[in-house]
Amino acid sequence: MSVGSIISGRKPVIGVSGESQVRAIVALLYEHRIGAVLVMDGGAIRGIVSERDIAAGLHTHGAAILDTPAADVMTSPVLTLPPQASIAEAMSVMTNRRIRHLPVVENGELIGLVSIGDLVKRRIEDAEQEALLLKDYIATA
């Protein structure tokens, strides 16, 4: 199974400009129930701002971080994967790099964003399907 199969038919990725204030990003995260937004410049990914970036900014700069532009708190460069990457590969990258979101890019164009939650959910669904198939096989054997 590939990461491309997870993003098929999903809502568009939420992106902001580098000038967007963290205050506005916090509102987007809450409103859309997401954990990160991409910082975009045209169609190019400049960075990513996650809940973790905001928490680190609050710790180091206090409430003043809310008026800071995304470009000052974003993580950059951003790791990406092609849609053909396997779910296991994506999980390995996320685990080794200690990140929770990966943009999916094909031919230089953003086509989606997967989270560790998306990947774990798919792995569980696949394991449940496999268990049902094995039960059916054993019952008919």
N, CA, C and O atoms as CSV, one atom per row, in Angstrom:
chain,resi,resn,atom,element,x,y,z
A,1,MET,N,N,0.855,-1.177,0.000
A,1,MET,CA,C,0.000,0.000,0.000
A,1,MET,C,C,0.901,1.240,0.000
A,1,MET,O,O,1.944,1.265,0.654
A,2,SER,N,N,0.486,2.247,-0.732
A,2,SER,CA,C,1.310,3.454,-0.854
A,2,SER,C,C,0.666,4.647,-0.150
A,2,SER,O,O,-0.532,4.640,0.134
A,3,VAL,N,N,1.478,5.674,0.128
A,3,VAL,CA,C,0.941,6.887,0.745
A,3,VAL,C,C,-0.017,7.590,-0.212
A,3,VAL,O,O,-0.930,8.285,0.233
A,4,GLY,N,N,0.174,7.422,-1.498
A,4,GLY,CA,C,-0.733,8.016,-2.472
A,4,GLY,C,C,-2.151,7.512,-2.313
A,4,GLY,O,O,-3.102,8.251,-2.569
A,5,SER,N,N,-2.311,6.261,-1.892
A,5,SER,CA,C,-3.657,5.711,-1.703
A,5,SER,C,C,-4.366,6.349,-0.515
A,5,SER,O,O,-5.596,6.366,-0.467
A,6,ILE,N,N,-3.620,6.865,0.428
A,6,ILE,CA,C,-4.218,7.505,1.609
A,6,ILE,C,C,-4.748,8.885,1.262
A,6,ILE,O,O,-5.803,9.284,1.755
A,7,ILE,N,N,-4.031,9.619,0.421
A,7,ILE,CA,C,-4.423,11.004,0.149
A,7,ILE,C,C,-5.455,11.135,-0.959
A,7,ILE,O,O,-5.985,12.221,-1.192
A,8,SER,N,N,-5.740,10.041,-1.638
A,8,SER,CA,C,-6.710,10.071,-2.725
A,8,SER,C,C,-8.078,10.514,-2.207
A,8,SER,O,O,-8.613,9.927,-1.268
A,9,GLY,N,N,-8.638,11.557,-2.829
A,9,GLY,CA,C,-9.965,12.030,-2.478
A,9,GLY,C,C,-10.064,12.861,-1.211
A,9,GLY,O,O,-11.168,13.106,-0.725
A,10,ARG,N,N,-8.948,13.296,-0.671
A,10,ARG,CA,C,-8.980,14.087,0.561
A,10,ARG,C,C,-9.132,15.566,0.270
A,10,ARG,O,O,-8.984,16.019,-0.865
A,11,LYS,N,N,-9.431,16.306,1.325
A,11,LYS,CA,C,-9.544,17.758,1.219
A,11,LYS,C,C,-8.188,18.345,0.871
A,11,LYS,O,O,-7.160,17.720,1.133
A,12,PRO,N,N,-8.167,19.548,0.279
A,12,PRO,CA,C,-6.881,20.188,-0.040
A,12,PRO,C,C,-6.076,20.481,1.231
A,12,PRO,O,O,-6.633,20.654,2.316
A,13,VAL,N,N,-4.769,20.529,1.068
A,13,VAL,CA,C,-3.853,20.825,2.173
A,13,VAL,C,C,-3.997,22.301,2.557
A,13,VAL,O,O,-4.120,23.169,1.693
A,14,ILE,N,N,-3.981,22.565,3.848
A,14,ILE,CA,C,-4.057,23.938,4.342
A,14,ILE,C,C,-2.643,24.523,4.302
A,14,ILE,O,O,-1.706,23.959,4.867
A,15,GLY,N,N,-2.512,25.653,3.629
A,15,GLY,CA,C,-1.220,26.324,3.529
A,15,GLY,C,C,-1.344,27.777,3.923
A,15,GLY,O,O,-2.426,28.363,3.871
A,16,VAL,N,N,-0.217,28.353,4.321
A,16,VAL,CA,C,-0.149,29.767,4.699
A,16,VAL,C,C,1.072,30.378,4.026
A,16,VAL,O,O,1.935,29.669,3.508
A,17,SER,N,N,1.128,31.704,4.042
A,17,SER,CA,C,2.327,32.380,3.529
A,17,SER,C,C,3.332,32.529,4.662
A,17,SER,O,O,2.991,32.355,5.832
A,18,GLY,N,N,4.539,32.842,4.319
A,18,GLY,CA,C,5.582,33.067,5.320
A,18,GLY,C,C,5.305,34.255,6.213
A,18,GLY,O,O,5.869,34.355,7.303
A,19,GLU,N,N,4.446,35.159,5.771
A,19,GLU,CA,C,4.113,36.353,6.535
A,19,GLU,C,C,2.946,36.134,7.494
A,19,GLU,O,O,2.684,36.984,8.345
A,20,SER,N,N,2.247,35.017,7.373
A,20,SER,CA,C,1.097,34.739,8.248
A,20,SER,C,C,1.556,34.698,9.701
A,20,SER,O,O,2.584,34.101,10.021
A,21,GLN,N,N,0.792,35.334,10.565
A,21,GLN,CA,C,1.145,35.340,11.983
A,21,GLN,C,C,0.787,34.001,12.624
A,21,GLN,O,O,-0.166,33.334,12.222
A,22,VAL,N,N,1.569,33.629,13.620
A,22,VAL,CA,C,1.323,32.381,14.345
A,22,VAL,C,C,-0.092,32.378,14.917
A,22,VAL,O,O,-0.736,31.330,14.961
A,23,ARG,N,N,-0.575,33.522,15.351
A,23,ARG,CA,C,-1.939,33.640,15.883
A,23,ARG,C,C,-2.957,33.098,14.866
A,23,ARG,O,O,-3.870,32.363,15.241
A,24,ALA,N,N,-2.808,33.450,13.607
A,24,ALA,CA,C,-3.715,32.981,12.557
A,24,ALA,C,C,-3.528,31.484,12.306
A,24,ALA,O,O,-4.489,30.777,12.005
A,25,ILE,N,N,-2.314,31.015,12.430
A,25,ILE,CA,C,-2.036,29.587,12.227
A,25,ILE,C,C,-2.698,28.767,13.326
A,25,ILE,O,O,-3.275,27.714,13.053
A,26,VAL,N,N,-2.619,29.241,14.563
A,26,VAL,CA,C,-3.266,28.548,15.676
A,26,VAL,C,C,-4.763,28.429,15.408
A,26,VAL,O,O,-5.356,27.380,15.658
A,27,ALA,N,N,-5.377,29.497,14.901
A,27,ALA,CA,C,-6.807,29.464,14.577
A,27,ALA,C,C,-7.096,28.423,13.494
A,27,ALA,O,O,-8.088,27.699,13.584
A,28,LEU,N,N,-6.244,28.341,12.474
A,28,LEU,CA,C,-6.423,27.346,11.410
A,28,LEU,C,C,-6.302,25.922,11.938
A,28,LEU,O,O,-7.096,25.051,11.581
A,29,LEU,N,N,-5.310,25.691,12.786
A,29,LEU,CA,C,-5.119,24.354,13.352
A,29,LEU,C,C,-6.360,23.930,14.126
A,29,LEU,O,O,-6.826,22.797,14.006
A,30,TYR,N,N,-6.888,24.858,14.922
A,30,TYR,CA,C,-8.078,24.557,15.712
A,30,TYR,C,C,-9.301,24.348,14.809
A,30,TYR,O,O,-10.024,23.362,14.952
A,31,GLU,N,N,-9.518,25.268,13.896
A,31,GLU,CA,C,-10.694,25.235,13.032
A,31,GLU,C,C,-10.754,23.968,12.187
A,31,GLU,O,O,-11.829,23.392,12.020
A,32,HIS,N,N,-9.624,23.529,11.656
A,32,HIS,CA,C,-9.587,22.372,10.763
A,32,HIS,C,C,-9.214,21.075,11.468
A,32,HIS,O,O,-9.155,20.015,10.846
A,33,ARG,N,N,-8.960,21.167,12.786
A,33,ARG,CA,C,-8.581,19.989,13.580
A,33,ARG,C,C,-7.379,19.266,12.968
A,33,ARG,O,O,-7.401,18.055,12.746
A,34,ILE,N,N,-6.338,20.044,12.707
A,34,ILE,CA,C,-5.122,19.508,12.111
A,34,ILE,C,C,-3.926,19.857,13.005
A,34,ILE,O,O,-4.043,20.678,13.914
A,35,GLY,N,N,-2.789,19.234,12.742
A,35,GLY,CA,C,-1.622,19.443,13.577
A,35,GLY,C,C,-0.515,20.251,12.937
A,35,GLY,O,O,0.486,20.553,13.587
A,36,ALA,N,N,-0.678,20.609,11.659
A,36,ALA,CA,C,0.373,21.358,10.975
A,36,ALA,C,C,-0.182,22.017,9.722
A,36,ALA,O,O,-1.170,21.565,9.144
A,37,VAL,N,N,0.478,23.096,9.317
A,37,VAL,CA,C,0.173,23.752,8.036
A,37,VAL,C,C,1.478,23.914,7.272
A,37,VAL,O,O,2.545,24.070,7.866
A,38,LEU,N,N,1.381,23.874,5.966
A,38,LEU,CA,C,2.550,24.099,5.135
A,38,LEU,C,C,2.704,25.587,4.878
A,38,LEU,O,O,1.716,26.297,4.689
A,39,VAL,N,N,3.938,26.057,4.871
A,39,VAL,CA,C,4.238,27.437,4.498
A,39,VAL,C,C,4.609,27.387,3.027
A,39,VAL,O,O,5.594,26.765,2.632
A,40,MET,N,N,3.784,28.066,2.223
A,40,MET,CA,C,3.910,27.974,0.775
A,40,MET,C,C,4.304,29.312,0.165
A,40,MET,O,O,3.962,30.374,0.684
A,41,ASP,N,N,5.024,29.240,-0.938
A,41,ASP,CA,C,5.360,30.416,-1.740
A,41,ASP,C,C,4.990,30.040,-3.168
A,41,ASP,O,O,5.755,29.369,-3.860
A,42,GLY,N,N,3.811,30.476,-3.603
A,42,GLY,CA,C,3.298,29.995,-4.879
A,42,GLY,C,C,2.981,28.524,-4.717
A,42,GLY,O,O,2.211,28.158,-3.829
A,43,GLY,N,N,3.546,27.684,-5.537
A,43,GLY,CA,C,3.347,26.241,-5.406
A,43,GLY,C,C,4.473,25.546,-4.676
A,43,GLY,O,O,4.451,24.325,-4.520
A,44,ALA,N,N,5.463,26.309,-4.224
A,44,ALA,CA,C,6.641,25.709,-3.577
A,44,ALA,C,C,6.476,25.654,-2.060
A,44,ALA,O,O,5.982,26.599,-1.444
A,45,ILE,N,N,6.894,24.541,-1.469
A,45,ILE,CA,C,6.868,24.382,-0.022
A,45,ILE,C,C,8.115,25.050,0.560
A,45,ILE,O,O,9.239,24.661,0.242
A,46,ARG,N,N,7.915,26.051,1.408
A,46,ARG,CA,C,9.034,26.729,2.067
A,46,ARG,C,C,9.326,26.152,3.440
A,46,ARG,O,O,10.467,26.170,3.900
A,47,GLY,N,N,8.283,25.637,4.096
A,47,GLY,CA,C,8.448,25.104,5.442
A,47,GLY,C,C,7.150,24.512,5.943
A,47,GLY,O,O,6.163,24.421,5.214
A,48,ILE,N,N,7.170,24.112,7.204
A,48,ILE,CA,C,5.984,23.570,7.856
A,48,ILE,C,C,5.946,24.120,9.273
A,48,ILE,O,O,6.975,24.203,9.943
A,49,VAL,N,N,4.755,24.495,9.725
A,49,VAL,CA,C,4.569,24.942,11.102
A,49,VAL,C,C,3.638,23.939,11.766
A,49,VAL,O,O,2.492,23.766,11.351
A,50,SER,N,N,4.142,23.284,12.797
A,50,SER,CA,C,3.364,22.276,13.510
A,50,SER,C,C,3.066,22.761,14.928
A,50,SER,O,O,3.610,23.763,15.394
A,51,GLU,N,N,2.202,22.032,15.582
A,51,GLU,CA,C,1.909,22.320,16.982
A,51,GLU,C,C,3.198,22.327,17.803
A,51,GLU,O,O,3.349,23.125,18.727
A,52,ARG,N,N,4.104,21.452,17.465
A,52,ARG,CA,C,5.377,21.363,18.187
A,52,ARG,C,C,6.207,22.629,17.999
A,52,ARG,O,O,6.835,23.102,18.945
A,53,ASP,N,N,6.215,23.184,16.781
A,53,ASP,CA,C,6.934,24.443,16.531
A,53,ASP,C,C,6.348,25.576,17.368
A,53,ASP,O,O,7.081,26.392,17.926
A,54,ILE,N,N,5.032,25.615,17.450
A,54,ILE,CA,C,4.368,26.670,18.214
A,54,ILE,C,C,4.653,26.504,19.708
A,54,ILE,O,O,4.919,27.484,20.404
A,55,ALA,N,N,4.596,25.274,20.195
A,55,ALA,CA,C,4.896,25.024,21.617
A,55,ALA,C,C,6.330,25.427,21.944
A,55,ALA,O,O,6.582,26.021,22.993
A,56,ALA,N,N,7.263,25.111,21.060
A,56,ALA,CA,C,8.667,25.502,21.290
A,56,ALA,C,C,8.799,27.025,21.314
A,56,ALA,O,O,9.527,27.578,22.137
A,57,GLY,N,N,8.088,27.699,20.403
A,57,GLY,CA,C,8.116,29.155,20.371
A,57,GLY,C,C,7.528,29.772,21.624
A,57,GLY,O,O,8.048,30.768,22.127
A,58,LEU,N,N,6.447,29.193,22.135
A,58,LEU,CA,C,5.854,29.685,23.381
A,58,LEU,C,C,6.833,29.534,24.538
A,58,LEU,O,O,6.945,30.414,25.391
A,59,HIS,N,N,7.531,28.419,24.555
A,59,HIS,CA,C,8.503,28.180,25.625
A,59,HIS,C,C,9.663,29.179,25.573
A,59,HIS,O,O,10.076,29.708,26.605
A,60,THR,N,N,10.179,29.431,24.385
A,60,THR,CA,C,11.367,30.285,24.272
A,60,THR,C,C,11.060,31.772,24.196
A,60,THR,O,O,11.865,32.589,24.643
A,61,HIS,N,N,9.895,32.142,23.630
A,61,HIS,CA,C,9.587,33.561,23.424
A,61,HIS,C,C,8.347,34.052,24.157
A,61,HIS,O,O,8.066,35.250,24.167
A,62,GLY,N,N,7.618,33.156,24.757
A,62,GLY,CA,C,6.392,33.544,25.442
A,62,GLY,C,C,5.290,33.894,24.463
A,62,GLY,O,O,5.335,33.516,23.293
A,63,ALA,N,N,4.287,34.631,24.965
A,63,ALA,CA,C,3.106,34.961,24.166
A,63,ALA,C,C,3.434,35.813,22.944
A,63,ALA,O,O,2.635,35.876,22.010
A,64,ALA,N,N,4.594,36.469,22.935
A,64,ALA,CA,C,4.980,37.293,21.780
A,64,ALA,C,C,5.081,36.462,20.503
A,64,ALA,O,O,5.044,37.007,19.400
A,65,ILE,N,N,5.207,35.148,20.652
A,65,ILE,CA,C,5.313,34.284,19.475
A,65,ILE,C,C,4.047,34.373,18.615
A,65,ILE,O,O,4.103,34.138,17.408
A,66,LEU,N,N,2.918,34.709,19.223
A,66,LEU,CA,C,1.656,34.768,18.486
A,66,LEU,C,C,1.658,35.826,17.387
A,66,LEU,O,O,0.923,35.703,16.407
A,67,ASP,N,N,2.469,36.853,17.542
A,67,ASP,CA,C,2.548,37.914,16.536
A,67,ASP,C,C,3.740,37.741,15.589
A,67,ASP,O,O,4.053,38.638,14.807
A,68,THR,N,N,4.383,36.612,15.664
A,68,THR,CA,C,5.555,36.315,14.852
A,68,THR,C,C,5.123,35.706,13.518
A,68,THR,O,O,4.161,34.938,13.483
A,69,PRO,N,N,5.810,36.031,12.418
A,69,PRO,CA,C,5.454,35.418,11.128
A,69,PRO,C,C,5.858,33.944,11.058
A,69,PRO,O,O,6.808,33.504,11.705
A,70,ALA,N,N,5.117,33.213,10.266
A,70,ALA,CA,C,5.368,31.782,10.093
A,70,ALA,C,C,6.808,31.501,9.689
A,70,ALA,O,O,7.395,30.518,10.139
A,71,ALA,N,N,7.381,32.351,8.848
A,71,ALA,CA,C,8.745,32.137,8.364
A,71,ALA,C,C,9.758,32.084,9.498
A,71,ALA,O,O,10.819,31.479,9.352
A,72,ASP,N,N,9.440,32.714,10.632
A,72,ASP,CA,C,10.369,32.734,11.762
A,72,ASP,C,C,10.249,31.527,12.679
A,72,ASP,O,O,11.137,31.291,13.498
A,73,VAL,N,N,9.166,30.751,12.563
A,73,VAL,CA,C,8.992,29.595,13.443
A,73,VAL,C,C,8.924,28.270,12.693
A,73,VAL,O,O,8.956,27.204,13.307
A,74,MET,N,N,8.831,28.333,11.379
A,74,MET,CA,C,8.650,27.108,10.585
A,74,MET,C,C,9.888,26.218,10.618
A,74,MET,O,O,11.007,26.680,10.842
A,75,THR,N,N,9.657,24.949,10.392
A,75,THR,CA,C,10.731,23.984,10.207
A,75,THR,C,C,11.027,23.936,8.714
A,75,THR,O,O,10.122,23.782,7.894
A,76,SER,N,N,12.293,24.068,8.374
A,76,SER,CA,C,12.693,24.062,6.978
A,76,SER,C,C,14.124,23.545,6.886
A,76,SER,O,O,14.925,23.844,7.772
A,77,PRO,N,N,14.473,22.799,5.875
A,77,PRO,CA,C,13.665,22.315,4.754
A,77,PRO,C,C,12.711,21.212,5.215
A,77,PRO,O,O,12.886,20.616,6.277
A,78,VAL,N,N,11.703,20.960,4.388
A,78,VAL,CA,C,10.676,19.975,4.689
A,78,VAL,C,C,10.967,18.695,3.922
A,78,VAL,O,O,11.200,18.719,2.713
A,79,LEU,N,N,10.952,17.575,4.641
A,79,LEU,CA,C,11.088,16.280,3.982
A,79,LEU,C,C,9.796,15.974,3.243
A,79,LEU,O,O,8.710,16.283,3.733
A,80,THR,N,N,9.905,15.375,2.081
A,80,THR,CA,C,8.729,14.982,1.300
A,80,THR,C,C,8.905,13.547,0.822
A,80,THR,O,O,10.008,13.000,0.828
A,81,LEU,N,N,7.805,12.959,0.414
A,81,LEU,CA,C,7.826,11.620,-0.171
A,81,LEU,C,C,6.995,11.614,-1.446
A,81,LEU,O,O,6.052,12.395,-1.575
A,82,PRO,N,N,7.334,10.742,-2.386
A,82,PRO,CA,C,6.491,10.593,-3.577
A,82,PRO,C,C,5.270,9.746,-3.229
A,82,PRO,O,O,5.303,9.005,-2.247
A,83,PRO,N,N,4.202,9.837,-4.004
A,83,PRO,CA,C,2.999,9.049,-3.707
A,83,PRO,C,C,3.229,7.540,-3.792
A,83,PRO,O,O,2.452,6.769,-3.228
A,84,GLN,N,N,4.272,7.113,-4.480
A,84,GLN,CA,C,4.562,5.684,-4.608
A,84,GLN,C,C,5.244,5.108,-3.372
A,84,GLN,O,O,5.373,3.889,-3.259
A,85,ALA,N,N,5.684,5.959,-2.438
A,85,ALA,CA,C,6.353,5.471,-1.237
A,85,ALA,C,C,5.396,4.594,-0.441
A,85,ALA,O,O,4.198,4.868,-0.366
A,86,SER,N,N,5.937,3.547,0.146
A,86,SER,CA,C,5.088,2.641,0.929
A,86,SER,C,C,4.748,3.274,2.276
A,86,SER,O,O,5.423,4.190,2.746
A,87,ILE,N,N,3.702,2.767,2.866
A,87,ILE,CA,C,3.310,3.241,4.189
A,87,ILE,C,C,4.412,2.919,5.193
A,87,ILE,O,O,4.701,3.727,6.075
A,88,ALA,N,N,5.028,1.748,5.066
A,88,ALA,CA,C,6.116,1.373,5.966
A,88,ALA,C,C,7.294,2.341,5.827
A,88,ALA,O,O,7.911,2.714,6.825
A,89,GLU,N,N,7.604,2.743,4.602
A,89,GLU,CA,C,8.692,3.695,4.369
A,89,GLU,C,C,8.375,5.044,5.018
A,89,GLU,O,O,9.229,5.645,5.670
A,90,ALA,N,N,7.144,5.508,4.834
A,90,ALA,CA,C,6.741,6.785,5.425
A,90,ALA,C,C,6.810,6.724,6.947
A,90,ALA,O,O,7.269,7.670,7.587
A,91,MET,N,N,6.358,5.624,7.524
A,91,MET,CA,C,6.407,5.471,8.982
A,91,MET,C,C,7.843,5.441,9.475
A,91,MET,O,O,8.152,5.988,10.534
A,92,SER,N,N,8.709,4.811,8.721
A,92,SER,CA,C,10.126,4.755,9.097
A,92,SER,C,C,10.749,6.149,9.088
A,92,SER,O,O,11.470,6.516,10.017
A,93,VAL,N,N,10.474,6.921,8.046
A,93,VAL,CA,C,11.000,8.292,7.968
A,93,VAL,C,C,10.496,9.120,9.144
A,93,VAL,O,O,11.265,9.833,9.790
A,94,MET,N,N,9.199,9.017,9.415
A,94,MET,CA,C,8.622,9.801,10.509
A,94,MET,C,C,9.207,9.401,11.858
A,94,MET,O,O,9.501,10.258,12.692
A,95,THR,N,N,9.373,8.113,12.068
A,95,THR,CA,C,9.930,7.633,13.338
A,95,THR,C,C,11.382,8.064,13.496
A,95,THR,O,O,11.770,8.563,14.552
A,96,ASN,N,N,12.177,7.878,12.465
A,96,ASN,CA,C,13.603,8.219,12.548
A,96,ASN,C,C,13.836,9.720,12.673
A,96,ASN,O,O,14.766,10.140,13.362
A,97,ARG,N,N,13.024,10.522,12.031
A,97,ARG,CA,C,13.189,11.985,12.061
A,97,ARG,C,C,12.361,12.650,13.158
A,97,ARG,O,O,12.463,13.856,13.381
A,98,ARG,N,N,11.538,11.847,13.842
A,98,ARG,CA,C,10.673,12.345,14.920
A,98,ARG,C,C,9.755,13.468,14.437
A,98,ARG,O,O,9.648,14.526,15.058
A,99,ILE,N,N,9.100,13.202,13.314
A,99,ILE,CA,C,8.141,14.157,12.752
A,99,ILE,C,C,6.789,13.460,12.609
A,99,ILE,O,O,6.714,12.231,12.604
A,100,ARG,N,N,5.727,14.250,12.494
A,100,ARG,CA,C,4.396,13.666,12.443
A,100,ARG,C,C,3.639,13.975,11.158
A,100,ARG,O,O,2.511,13.516,10.979
A,101,HIS,N,N,4.253,14.755,10.255
A,101,HIS,CA,C,3.579,15.115,9.005
A,101,HIS,C,C,4.574,15.074,7.851
A,101,HIS,O,O,5.715,15.517,7.982
A,102,LEU,N,N,4.122,14.535,6.718
A,102,LEU,CA,C,4.961,14.472,5.519
A,102,LEU,C,C,4.156,14.902,4.297
A,102,LEU,O,O,3.126,14.303,3.988
A,103,PRO,N,N,4.622,15.933,3.605
A,103,PRO,CA,C,3.972,16.287,2.338
A,103,PRO,C,C,4.275,15.214,1.282
A,103,PRO,O,O,5.360,14.634,1.251
A,104,VAL,N,N,3.293,14.975,0.433
A,104,VAL,CA,C,3.445,14.035,-0.673
A,104,VAL,C,C,3.561,14.876,-1.936
A,104,VAL,O,O,2.670,15.657,-2.269
A,105,VAL,N,N,4.689,14.698,-2.635
A,105,VAL,CA,C,5.011,15.535,-3.792
A,105,VAL,C,C,5.314,14.651,-4.992
A,105,VAL,O,O,6.046,13.665,-4.900
A,106,GLU,N,N,4.721,15.042,-6.136
A,106,GLU,CA,C,4.983,14.319,-7.382
A,106,GLU,C,C,5.352,15.320,-8.463
A,106,GLU,O,O,4.610,16.267,-8.728
A,107,ASN,N,N,6.498,15.104,-9.083
A,107,ASN,CA,C,6.999,16.008,-10.130
A,107,ASN,C,C,7.046,17.457,-9.651
A,107,ASN,O,O,6.690,18.376,-10.389
A,108,GLY,N,N,7.482,17.649,-8.427
A,108,GLY,CA,C,7.611,18.991,-7.867
A,108,GLY,C,C,6.309,19.638,-7.432
A,108,GLY,O,O,6.311,20.795,-7.012
A,109,GLU,N,N,5.194,18.917,-7.523
A,109,GLU,CA,C,3.883,19.480,-7.179
A,109,GLU,C,C,3.313,18.792,-5.940
A,109,GLU,O,O,3.287,17.565,-5.856
A,110,LEU,N,N,2.859,19.597,-4.983
A,110,LEU,CA,C,2.236,19.080,-3.773
A,110,LEU,C,C,0.913,18.423,-4.129
A,110,LEU,O,O,0.065,19.030,-4.783
A,111,ILE,N,N,0.738,17.171,-3.693
A,111,ILE,CA,C,-0.539,16.498,-3.956
A,111,ILE,C,C,-1.251,16.103,-2.668
A,111,ILE,O,O,-2.399,15.662,-2.714
A,112,GLY,N,N,-0.602,16.251,-1.533
A,112,GLY,CA,C,-1.263,15.928,-0.269
A,112,GLY,C,C,-0.303,15.966,0.899
A,112,GLY,O,O,0.885,16.252,0.748
A,113,LEU,N,N,-0.843,15.674,2.058
A,113,LEU,CA,C,-0.074,15.660,3.304
A,113,LEU,C,C,-0.571,14.485,4.125
A,113,LEU,O,O,-1.779,14.334,4.311
A,114,VAL,N,N,0.328,13.652,4.619
A,114,VAL,CA,C,-0.065,12.532,5.474
A,114,VAL,C,C,0.495,12.750,6.873
A,114,VAL,O,O,1.574,13.314,7.058
A,115,SER,N,N,-0.273,12.286,7.842
A,115,SER,CA,C,0.170,12.358,9.232
A,115,SER,C,C,0.464,10.949,9.725
A,115,SER,O,O,0.074,9.963,9.101
A,116,ILE,N,N,1.149,10.873,10.838
A,116,ILE,CA,C,1.430,9.564,11.422
A,116,ILE,C,C,0.116,8.871,11.783
A,116,ILE,O,O,0.013,7.647,11.701
A,117,GLY,N,N,-0.889,9.657,12.183
A,117,GLY,CA,C,-2.206,9.085,12.489
A,117,GLY,C,C,-2.842,8.446,11.271
A,117,GLY,O,O,-3.455,7.384,11.376
A,118,ASP,N,N,-2.703,9.085,10.107
A,118,ASP,CA,C,-3.229,8.518,8.859
A,118,ASP,C,C,-2.588,7.162,8.573
A,118,ASP,O,O,-3.260,6.207,8.185
A,119,LEU,N,N,-1.278,7.103,8.775
A,119,LEU,CA,C,-0.534,5.882,8.455
A,119,LEU,C,C,-0.877,4.753,9.413
A,119,LEU,O,O,-1.063,3.610,8.995
A,120,VAL,N,N,-0.962,5.075,10.701
A,120,VAL,CA,C,-1.303,4.057,11.695
A,120,VAL,C,C,-2.719,3.535,11.438
A,120,VAL,O,O,-2.961,2.331,11.517
A,121,LYS,N,N,-3.643,4.429,11.133
A,121,LYS,CA,C,-5.016,4.017,10.845
A,121,LYS,C,C,-5.055,3.042,9.678
A,121,LYS,O,O,-5.750,2.027,9.738
A,122,ARG,N,N,-4.312,3.345,8.613
A,122,ARG,CA,C,-4.297,2.458,7.436
A,122,ARG,C,C,-3.668,1.114,7.784
A,122,ARG,O,O,-4.156,0.076,7.338
A,123,ARG,N,N,-2.597,1.114,8.571
A,123,ARG,CA,C,-1.963,-0.155,8.949
A,123,ARG,C,C,-2.923,-1.027,9.753
A,123,ARG,O,O,-2.975,-2.242,9.565
A,124,ILE,N,N,-3.686,-0.394,10.652
A,124,ILE,CA,C,-4.665,-1.146,11.450
A,124,ILE,C,C,-5.752,-1.713,10.550
A,124,ILE,O,O,-6.127,-2.877,10.687
A,125,GLU,N,N,-6.260,-0.899,9.633
A,125,GLU,CA,C,-7.288,-1.375,8.694
A,125,GLU,C,C,-6.771,-2.551,7.875
A,125,GLU,O,O,-7.487,-3.533,7.676
A,126,ASP,N,N,-5.534,-2.456,7.402
A,126,ASP,CA,C,-4.950,-3.541,6.610
A,126,ASP,C,C,-4.802,-4.812,7.443
A,126,ASP,O,O,-5.077,-5.909,6.957
A,127,ALA,N,N,-4.368,-4.667,8.703
A,127,ALA,CA,C,-4.197,-5.827,9.577
A,127,ALA,C,C,-5.550,-6.482,9.871
A,127,ALA,O,O,-5.650,-7.709,9.902
A,128,GLU,N,N,-6.590,-5.669,10.087
A,128,GLU,CA,C,-7.920,-6.220,10.338
A,128,GLU,C,C,-8.437,-6.968,9.111
A,128,GLU,O,O,-9.027,-8.041,9.244
A,129,GLN,N,N,-8.223,-6.417,7.932
A,129,GLN,CA,C,-8.653,-7.074,6.692
A,129,GLN,C,C,-7.918,-8.397,6.502
A,129,GLN,O,O,-8.518,-9.399,6.115
A,130,GLU,N,N,-6.634,-8.392,6.774
A,130,GLU,CA,C,-5.844,-9.615,6.640
A,130,GLU,C,C,-6.333,-10.680,7.622
A,130,GLU,O,O,-6.415,-11.856,7.269
A,131,ALA,N,N,-6.654,-10.278,8.842
A,131,ALA,CA,C,-7.153,-11.226,9.846
A,131,ALA,C,C,-8.480,-11.842,9.392
A,131,ALA,O,O,-8.694,-13.043,9.557
A,132,LEU,N,N,-9.368,-11.027,8.824
A,132,LEU,CA,C,-10.642,-11.554,8.327
A,132,LEU,C,C,-10.422,-12.544,7.196
A,132,LEU,O,O,-11.070,-13.591,7.151
A,133,LEU,N,N,-9.527,-12.228,6.293
A,133,LEU,CA,C,-9.233,-13.143,5.185
A,133,LEU,C,C,-8.666,-14.465,5.684
A,133,LEU,O,O,-9.023,-15.530,5.181
A,134,LEU,N,N,-7.791,-14.395,6.666
A,134,LEU,CA,C,-7.228,-15.613,7.235
A,134,LEU,C,C,-8.297,-16.448,7.944
A,134,LEU,O,O,-8.307,-17.674,7.832
A,135,LYS,N,N,-9.190,-15.785,8.670
A,135,LYS,CA,C,-10.286,-16.502,9.325
A,135,LYS,C,C,-11.155,-17.211,8.295
A,135,LYS,O,O,-11.509,-18.377,8.465
A,136,ASP,N,N,-11.494,-16.498,7.226
A,136,ASP,CA,C,-12.309,-17.108,6.169
A,136,ASP,C,C,-11.586,-18.287,5.523
A,136,ASP,O,O,-12.207,-19.309,5.231
A,137,TYR,N,N,-10.315,-18.158,5.305
A,137,TYR,CA,C,-9.510,-19.216,4.697
A,137,TYR,C,C,-9.502,-20.459,5.602
A,137,TYR,O,O,-9.691,-21.584,5.140
A,138,ILE,N,N,-9.278,-20.222,6.893
A,138,ILE,CA,C,-9.229,-21.341,7.843
A,138,ILE,C,C,-10.597,-21.999,7.958
A,138,ILE,O,O,-10.691,-23.224,8.043
A,139,ALA,N,N,-11.664,-21.193,7.961
A,139,ALA,CA,C,-13.005,-21.739,8.097
A,139,ALA,C,C,-13.411,-22.588,6.892
A,139,ALA,O,O,-14.182,-23.537,7.037
A,140,THR,N,N,-12.901,-22.255,5.713
A,140,THR,CA,C,-13.266,-23.009,4.512
A,140,THR,C,C,-12.290,-24.137,4.198
A,140,THR,O,O,-12.541,-24.937,3.296
A,141,ALA,N,N,-11.188,-24.211,4.924
A,141,ALA,CA,C,-10.180,-25.233,4.627
A,141,ALA,C,C,-10.520,-26.567,5.244
A,141,ALA,O,O,-9.770,-27.530,5.085
